[in-house]
Amino acid sequence: MAELGLRSEALTSVTGLLAGLNAAINQQAFDQGHSSDAGELARAALLESLSVQLRDKLPTLFEPTPQEVRKALASFSGGQEFSTLARDFFARLSYRSLDYYLSRELADHIGADKRFGNDGDRVAFEVALRQHTFEASKIVEAFAGGWYGKTIWKEQSLTQDKINDFTRYSFKKMRSELGRRRAND
């Protein structure tokens, strides 16, 4: 985690982890001298995915201990857990990306004789879009676990190049799946 710019005290709570990860991502963007809308969408999707996935792994009655937070985070180093996290991330990122553009346009399509008769219809569309991206991300889940296990077995670690390759191929699979679903409608 230190390689990512996270200090060890960030791992004492989920809030600390997410805040530390957010600060590390922001620092990386600052160091590179630029950020992008796509990067911001990815950052938000990552933090939301980690928050949800960690919440499901931690005790709910009491604040988790630092050891429980570390154990939950470490669970993502297994192929099945990694694939679940990857699916959640790509579903959220795909939804956020589509919503980023659609939200600018949808307001013009609400009212009598328009695509959405009222705001409730628009909200129902957004719920369906979220479900659609989640269902389409199943293809990433199927790919991610195998990729992770194979990469760790062959390389003994995850390099930035391997992560970039995984990300590109996952996006390709998502686009292909969304296109296939569109053709079937």
HELIX and SHEET records of a PDB file:
HELIX    1   1 ALA A    2  LEU A    4  5                                   3    
HELIX    2   2 SER A    8  THR A   12  5                                   5    
HELIX    3   3 VAL A   14  GLN A   32  1                                  19    
HELIX    4   4 ASP A   37  ARG A   55  1                                  19    
HELIX    5   5 PRO A   66  ALA A   74  1                                   9    
HELIX    6   6 SER A   75  SER A   77  5                                   3    
HELIX    7   7 GLY A   79  LEU A  106  1                                  28    
HELIX    8   8 ALA A  107  HIS A  109  5                                   3    
HELIX    9   9 ASP A  119  ALA A  136  1                                  18    
HELIX   10  10 LYS A  138  GLU A  155  1                                  18    
HELIX   11  11 GLN A  160  ASN A  184  1                                  25    
END                                                                             
